[in-house]
């Protein structure tokens, strides 16, 4: 599974924790902010915090976070650590 990583949108930093099955828990300002799931490359869905059910609303921030998740490339050091963990 992919390791957690950070992204930046404008002046905001987000920590991204992959949960599997295209679901990600997003932290903003050090606090759990929301969970999102990939629908398509351009469309992401917010998940209800209590039930985990999809909330089908268009949200530019969520789609921008999703775009950054797809664009994220692990740094070389991160990839080396992953290889070491497999051994």
WODA-V28812 format. One record per pair of residues at least 12 apart in sequence whose ideal C-beta (glycine too) atoms are under 7 Angstrom apart, sorted by the first residue. I is the first residue (numbers start at 1). GAP is how many residues later the second one is. D is the distance in whole Angstrom. If there is no record, write none. Layout:
# WODA-V28812
i->{I/I}
gap->{GAP/GAP}
d->{D/D}
This chain:
# WODA-V28812
i->{1/1/2/3/3/4/4/5/5/7/7/7/7/9/9/9/12/14/14/14/14/15/16/22/22/23/23/24/24/26/34/35/36/36/36/37/38/41/42/43/44/44/44/46/46}
gap->{17/19/16/75/79/12/13/67/69/58/61/62/65/55/56/59/16/12/13/14/51/12/53/15/16/12/14/12/45/39/12/12/26/29/30/17/28/29/21/20/18/19/22/13/16}
d->{6/6/4/6/7/6/5/6/7/7/4/7/6/6/7/6/6/5/7/5/6/4/6/6/4/6/5/5/6/6/6/4/5/7/6/7/6/6/7/7/5/5/3/6/5}
